[in-house]
Amino acid sequence: LDRRFLRSARLLRPAEFRRVFDRPRKSTDHLFTVLAARSEGPRAVARVGMAISKRQVRRAVDRSRIKRLVRETFRHVRAGLVASDFVVMARQPAVGADSLELQASLRRHFQRLAGRPSRDA
């Protein structure tokens, strides 16, 4: 089972992020807001992008830690997800949370959004 975090598993272009922001399915708790939009096409896979703002997470070291955890968690759950694009946004309390709490929260969000049919389906 290939668990690398490949370029094909990431949202890279502004248009890809915009598509998710335009018609998102949303999952929120005190640590994260995660948006999702179904991917279409023959080569559709689960992909993730991050929008970790300086306004919510002031210190660069904290933003980097959260991004690392998002990538790592996504890498592990990706195989079980339906073809969707996810955008993860951290909330201020995520800075003080421990790694296990952050990972558990992210897993819940990914499972919740992957299991929910899209609004336009």
N, C-alpha and C positions, 0 to 999 in steps of 0.2 A: 504494500500500500504506500503510495507516494504522498508524503506529507510536507513536501517543500512548499514554501510560500513563493509561488511563481508570479511573474509579471502578469500572466493571464488571470490571476486571482485578485487583481487590484483594479480599482477605478482610477483612471489616470487623467482623463480629459475633462475639462469643465462641462462639456455637453453631457457626459455620463453622469456627473453629479447633478446637473440640472434636471435630467430625466427623473432622478429619484426625488428631488425636492419638489417637482411639479405635481406629482400624484402619489404621495407616499402612503404606505401603511406604516403605522407608528407604534412603538412600544417604549414606554417611559417608566423609570423608577428614580430613586433619589440620586443614583450615580450616573446613569446614562440615558440619553434619548437615542434610539436607533430607528432609522427610517429604512424602508425597503420598497422595492419595485420589482415586479417579475421581469425576468430576462426573456426575450424571445429570440427565435432564430435557431438554426441547426446546431450551432456551436455554443449555445447558451450554457453558462456555468455560474455557480455562486461566486460573487466577487464582493470585495469590501473596500470602502474608502473611509477616510477619517476627516472630520472637521473639528479639531480640538483647538478651541479659540483661546487666545491669550487673556481674553476677558474672564473666562471661566477658570482657566488654569494658568496662573501668572508665570510661574518659573519654568524655564525651558527644560530643566531636569525632570520636573513633574510631567510635563507634556510628553517628553521622550519615553518615560516609564509607562505612561498610560498607552501610548502608541505601540510600544513593544508588547504589552499585555494583550491589546486588541489583536495584533497580528498573530501572536502565539495561540490565543484562544480560537481565533477563526481558522487557523491552520488545522487544529485538532477536530473541529466540528464540521468543517467544510464538506467532507465526503457525504455527510448525512443530510445536507441541506438541498432544497429544491433550487433550481436555477433562478436566483434573484440577485439584485444589486443592493447592498446594504451600505448605509452611511452611518457611522458611529459618531455621536457628539457627546463629549464628557461634560458632566455638570460639576460644579464647584466641590461638593463633598467627595468626589472621586479622589481628590488629592490626598485626603487623610485616610482613605480606606486601604486595607491590606490587600495583597495580591489575590488571595483565595476568594475574598468577597467580590472583588472586581471580576474575576473569571467566572464565578457563579452567576453574577448578574448578567454578564455578556452571554453566557450559555442560555440562560432563560430567554433573553431577548431574541437570540437567533432562532431558538426552537419555536417560540411564540409566533414570530413573523413567518417562518418557513412553513408553518402548519396552517396558516390563515389564507384563504383564497383572496385574490386581489378584488378590489371594489369593482373594477370594470369587467370582470370575468362573468 
